[in-house]
Amino acid sequence: MIVSLCATLGLAACGQQITVTLPGGGAGVASRAEAPRGHERLFSPAPHAFRFSQPGEPVRRGAVSERFELRDGDCGGSDCGTARYRAEIRELDRSIKARVGRDIWYGWSFYNDNIGAVTRDTSLGTVFGQWKLEGAQPPAFRIVHIPAGSGDWASCDPAICARSAEPADVVVELEDMRVSRGWGAAQNFGNICKLFSMEQNRGRWVDLVVNTNFSAGPDGYLRVWVNGDLKCNYAGPLVSLQSLADGATRPGNRRGIFASYTERWAQSRGTAPKPTMIVHYDEFLVGRSREDVDTRLREAAGQRPKD
């Protein structure tokens, strides 16, 4: 059965539809939103993987936020049978505004509902946002939750890595450059900037702004603000020539919860169930200036929420 969300979630969800299949193949009572407008689910078929928030759940601005939940055993498509699983959505090709070599801004708010610090043994390589070109190329960059105390943030190459003594464990990783250039310990394995602490921000909204040009040359840049403070100011290439070889030019966003590597958990915990993770995203915007996308600036200027 296909039904509108307007009646249950208000005007903010109008235009979205939900499809529900009951055991045995029949259609039944609506229980999930497929994806926000201009997006689709990515290997995330579980009903709980994505939905809009319900009354009483965290919302940064406006009426609703995007809620993601990842449970042990969830998988879809080619993720099944591998060391990864996810609750994630991605931009549809027709919705992608970014182009390689062109300035662009992103802004959104992130809410950690129940995720704490992780160790090397309990880390799932969890990604909370990634930007990648079409095809099988590695992401240009992604936001990753790393084990507490991991990485060489004291002596890594300052041309690549922003040295820091902060206890933050949510970082920016240049995955395409790491893979294509073989970045190792000296380059902090592509982890270039610390953003914030997952544990310290449990139950709090974190406002993020990203400015980049997805360049494959030395004129590239990536800047990230967290709650108004500049936390990352990288200068250099973000996209490899290998990734451009097939003619891909449009970096699309994926967001949600992506457990990208579960082998360490399996080695240390065996078949013990992995923890359920819940996060919210709100006010995800793409624009040509900071004023277009910055949640705090838009709020101060009296602009309407996205929804």
C-alpha positions as CSV (number, residue, x, y, z in Angstrom):
1,M,0.0,0.0,0.0
2,I,1.3,3.5,-0.9
3,V,0.1,6.3,1.4
4,S,1.1,9.9,2.1
5,L,3.0,11.0,5.1
6,C,1.2,14.3,5.4
7,A,-1.5,13.0,7.6
8,T,0.8,11.5,10.2
9,L,3.9,13.8,10.1
10,G,2.5,17.1,9.0
11,L,3.3,19.4,6.1
12,A,7.1,18.9,6.4
13,A,6.7,15.4,5.0
14,C,4.3,16.2,2.2
15,G,5.3,14.7,-1.1
16,Q,7.0,11.7,0.6
17,Q,5.5,8.3,0.3
18,I,5.9,5.0,2.2
19,T,5.5,1.5,1.1
20,V,4.8,-1.3,3.6
21,T,4.9,-5.0,2.9
22,L,3.6,-7.4,5.6
23,P,4.8,-11.0,6.0
24,G,3.4,-13.1,3.1
25,G,3.8,-10.2,0.6
26,G,0.7,-8.3,1.5
27,A,0.6,-4.5,2.0
28,G,-0.4,-3.2,5.4
29,V,-0.3,-0.2,7.8
30,A,2.2,2.5,6.9
31,S,5.3,2.4,9.1
32,R,8.3,4.0,7.3
33,A,9.3,6.8,4.9
34,E,11.4,5.5,2.0
35,A,13.7,8.6,1.8
36,P,13.6,12.4,1.8
37,R,12.8,14.1,-1.5
38,G,15.8,13.9,-3.9
39,H,17.3,10.9,-2.1
40,E,17.0,7.1,-2.0
41,R,17.9,4.5,0.5
42,L,21.3,2.8,0.0
43,F,21.3,-0.9,0.9
44,S,19.1,-0.1,3.9
45,P,15.8,-2.0,3.6
46,A,15.0,-2.4,7.3
47,P,11.8,-0.5,8.3
48,H,13.7,1.2,11.2
49,A,16.7,2.2,9.1
50,F,15.2,5.6,8.2
51,R,12.2,7.6,9.1
52,F,11.2,11.1,10.0
53,S,11.1,12.0,13.6
54,Q,8.0,11.6,15.7
55,P,6.7,14.1,18.3
56,G,9.0,14.3,21.3
57,E,12.1,13.1,19.4
58,P,15.0,15.5,18.7
59,V,14.5,18.2,16.1
60,R,17.1,21.0,15.6
61,R,14.7,23.4,13.8
62,G,11.3,23.1,12.3
63,A,8.9,20.2,12.5
64,V,10.9,17.0,11.8
65,S,14.4,15.6,11.6
66,E,15.8,12.6,9.8
67,R,16.1,9.6,12.1
68,F,18.5,6.7,11.4
69,E,18.8,3.5,13.3
70,L,21.2,0.6,12.7
71,R,20.8,-2.7,14.4
72,D,22.9,-5.8,14.5
73,G,22.1,-8.1,11.5
74,D,20.8,-5.3,9.3
75,C,22.1,-5.5,5.7
76,G,21.0,-5.0,2.2
77,G,22.2,-5.6,-1.4
78,S,26.0,-6.2,-1.7
79,D,26.6,-5.4,2.0
80,C,25.1,-8.7,3.0
81,G,27.8,-11.3,3.7
82,T,30.5,-8.7,4.0
83,A,32.1,-6.8,6.9
84,R,29.8,-3.8,6.6
85,Y,26.2,-2.8,7.0
86,R,24.3,0.5,7.1
87,A,21.3,2.7,7.6
88,E,22.0,5.3,4.9
89,I,20.5,7.5,2.2
90,R,22.1,9.1,-0.8
91,E,21.4,11.9,-3.2
92,L,19.8,10.9,-6.4
93,D,21.9,11.7,-9.4
94,R,19.5,14.3,-10.6
95,S,19.7,16.1,-7.2
96,I,23.5,16.3,-7.0
97,K,24.7,20.0,-7.2
98,A,28.4,19.4,-6.6
99,R,30.9,19.3,-9.4
100,V,34.6,18.5,-9.3
101,G,36.6,21.8,-9.2
102,R,33.6,23.9,-8.2
103,D,33.0,25.7,-4.9
104,I,30.1,24.4,-2.9
105,W,28.8,24.6,0.7
106,Y,27.0,22.1,2.9
107,G,25.3,22.6,6.3
108,W,23.5,20.3,8.6
109,S,22.9,19.5,12.3
110,F,23.8,16.1,13.8
111,Y,22.4,14.5,17.0
112,N,24.0,11.5,18.7
113,D,21.2,9.7,20.5
114,N,23.1,6.7,22.1
115,I,26.6,6.3,20.7
116,G,29.6,6.3,23.1
117,A,33.4,6.1,22.7
118,V,34.8,3.0,21.0
119,T,38.1,1.1,21.3
120,R,40.1,-0.6,18.6
121,D,38.3,-3.9,19.4
122,T,34.8,-2.4,19.4
123,S,35.1,0.0,16.5
124,L,32.9,-0.6,13.5
125,G,34.6,2.0,11.3
126,T,31.4,3.9,11.6
127,V,30.8,6.7,9.0
128,F,28.4,9.6,9.6
129,G,28.5,11.2,6.1
130,Q,30.5,10.7,3.0
131,W,30.9,12.3,-0.4
132,K,31.9,10.2,-3.4
133,L,31.8,10.3,-7.2
134,E,29.7,8.0,-9.3
135,G,30.9,4.5,-9.6
136,A,33.2,2.4,-7.4
137,Q,35.7,5.0,-6.5
138,P,36.5,5.6,-2.8
139,P,34.8,8.5,-1.1
140,A,36.6,11.9,-1.6
141,F,36.1,12.5,2.1
142,R,34.0,11.1,4.9
143,I,33.3,11.8,8.6
144,V,34.4,8.8,10.7
145,H,34.1,7.8,14.3
146,I,37.6,6.4,15.3
147,P,38.8,4.6,18.4
148,A,39.6,6.8,21.3
149,G,43.3,7.7,21.4
150,S,44.0,6.4,17.9
151,G,46.0,8.1,15.2
152,D,49.2,10.2,15.3
153,W,47.9,13.7,15.9
154,A,51.2,14.9,17.4
155,S,53.7,14.3,14.6
156,C,51.7,13.6,11.4
157,D,52.6,15.5,8.3
158,P,51.3,19.1,8.9
159,A,50.8,19.6,5.2
160,I,48.1,17.0,5.4
161,C,47.0,16.5,9.0
162,A,46.0,19.2,11.5
163,R,47.9,18.3,14.6
164,S,45.8,18.4,17.7
165,A,45.7,17.3,21.4
166,E,41.9,17.6,21.6
167,P,40.1,14.4,22.8
168,A,37.8,14.5,19.7
169,D,37.1,11.1,18.0
170,V,34.9,12.2,15.1
171,V,37.3,13.1,12.3
172,V,37.6,13.9,8.6
173,E,39.2,11.3,6.5
174,L,40.4,11.8,2.9
175,E,39.7,8.2,1.7
176,D,40.3,8.7,-2.0
177,M,43.7,10.3,-1.4
178,R,44.7,7.7,1.2
179,V,44.0,4.8,-1.2
180,S,45.4,6.4,-4.4
181,R,48.6,7.8,-2.7
182,G,49.2,5.0,-0.2
183,W,49.0,7.3,2.8
184,G,50.2,5.6,5.9
185,A,51.2,6.5,9.5
186,A,53.0,9.7,8.4
187,Q,49.8,11.0,6.8
188,N,47.7,9.7,9.7
189,F,46.1,7.2,7.3
190,G,44.2,10.0,5.7
191,N,42.6,11.3,9.0
192,I,43.3,15.0,8.6
193,C,41.2,16.9,11.2
194,K,39.5,16.3,14.5
195,L,35.9,17.6,14.7
196,F,34.2,16.7,18.0
197,S,33.8,14.0,20.7
198,M,31.0,11.6,20.1
199,E,30.6,10.8,23.8
200,Q,30.8,14.4,25.0
201,N,28.0,15.3,22.5
202,R,25.6,12.5,23.3
203,G,22.2,14.0,23.6
204,R,23.3,17.3,22.0
205,W,22.9,18.9,18.6
206,V,26.1,19.6,16.7
207,D,26.0,22.2,13.9
208,L,28.3,21.5,10.9
209,V,29.3,23.5,7.8
210,V,31.5,22.2,5.0
211,N,33.1,24.2,2.2
212,T,35.0,22.5,-0.5
213,N,35.7,22.4,-4.3
214,F,36.4,18.6,-4.7
215,S,39.5,19.5,-6.7
216,A,42.0,16.9,-8.0
217,G,44.8,19.5,-8.0
218,P,46.8,21.6,-5.5
219,D,44.1,24.2,-5.6
220,G,41.8,22.0,-3.6
221,Y,40.4,22.8,-0.2
222,L,38.2,21.5,2.5
223,R,37.0,23.6,5.5
224,V,34.8,22.4,8.3
225,W,33.1,24.4,11.0
226,V,31.7,22.8,14.1
227,N,29.3,24.9,16.2
228,G,30.7,28.0,14.4
229,D,34.4,27.2,15.1
230,L,36.8,26.3,12.2
231,K,38.0,22.8,12.9
232,C,39.5,21.8,9.5
233,N,41.3,24.0,7.0
234,Y,42.9,21.5,4.5
235,A,44.6,22.7,1.3
236,G,45.4,20.2,-1.4
237,P,43.7,17.6,-3.7
238,L,40.6,15.7,-2.5
239,V,39.9,13.6,-5.7
240,S,42.4,11.3,-7.3
241,L,43.1,11.3,-11.1
242,Q,42.1,7.6,-11.0
243,S,38.6,8.6,-9.8
244,L,38.3,11.0,-12.7
245,A,39.5,8.5,-15.3
246,D,36.0,7.2,-16.0
247,G,34.5,10.6,-16.5
248,A,32.8,11.0,-13.1
249,T,32.4,14.6,-12.1
250,R,29.6,14.8,-9.5
251,P,30.3,14.1,-5.9
252,G,27.2,13.0,-4.1
253,N,26.4,13.0,-0.4
254,R,25.5,9.9,1.6
255,R,24.4,10.3,5.2
256,G,23.1,8.1,8.0
257,I,25.1,5.4,9.8
258,F,27.5,3.2,7.9
259,A,29.4,0.5,9.8
260,S,32.2,0.1,7.2
261,Y,34.4,-2.5,8.9
262,T,33.2,-5.1,11.4
263,E,36.1,-7.5,11.3
264,R,37.7,-6.2,14.5
265,W,34.5,-6.7,16.4
266,A,34.2,-10.2,15.1
267,Q,37.8,-11.0,16.1
268,S,37.4,-9.7,19.6
269,R,33.8,-10.3,20.4
270,G,32.9,-13.2,18.1
271,T,29.2,-13.4,17.5
272,A,28.2,-11.1,20.3
273,P,25.5,-8.7,19.1
274,K,26.7,-5.3,18.0
275,P,25.1,-2.3,19.6
276,T,22.1,-0.5,18.1
277,M,23.0,3.0,17.0
278,I,20.6,5.9,16.6
279,V,21.3,9.4,15.3
280,H,19.3,12.3,13.8
281,Y,20.2,14.7,11.0
282,D,18.4,18.0,10.5
283,E,18.5,21.1,8.2
284,F,20.7,19.4,5.6
285,L,21.3,22.1,3.0
286,V,23.5,22.6,-0.1
287,G,24.3,26.0,-1.4
288,R,26.7,28.5,-2.9
289,S,27.5,30.4,0.3
290,R,27.8,29.9,4.0
291,E,24.7,32.0,4.5
292,D,22.7,29.5,2.4
293,V,23.5,26.5,4.6
294,D,24.8,27.5,8.1
295,T,22.1,26.5,10.6
296,R,23.2,29.1,13.1
297,L,23.4,32.0,10.6
298,R,20.1,31.1,9.1
299,E,18.5,30.9,12.6
300,A,20.0,34.3,13.6
301,A,18.8,35.9,10.4
302,G,15.2,34.7,11.0
303,Q,15.2,32.4,8.0
304,R,12.6,29.7,7.9
305,P,13.7,26.1,8.7
306,K,14.3,23.8,5.8
307,D,11.0,21.9,6.3
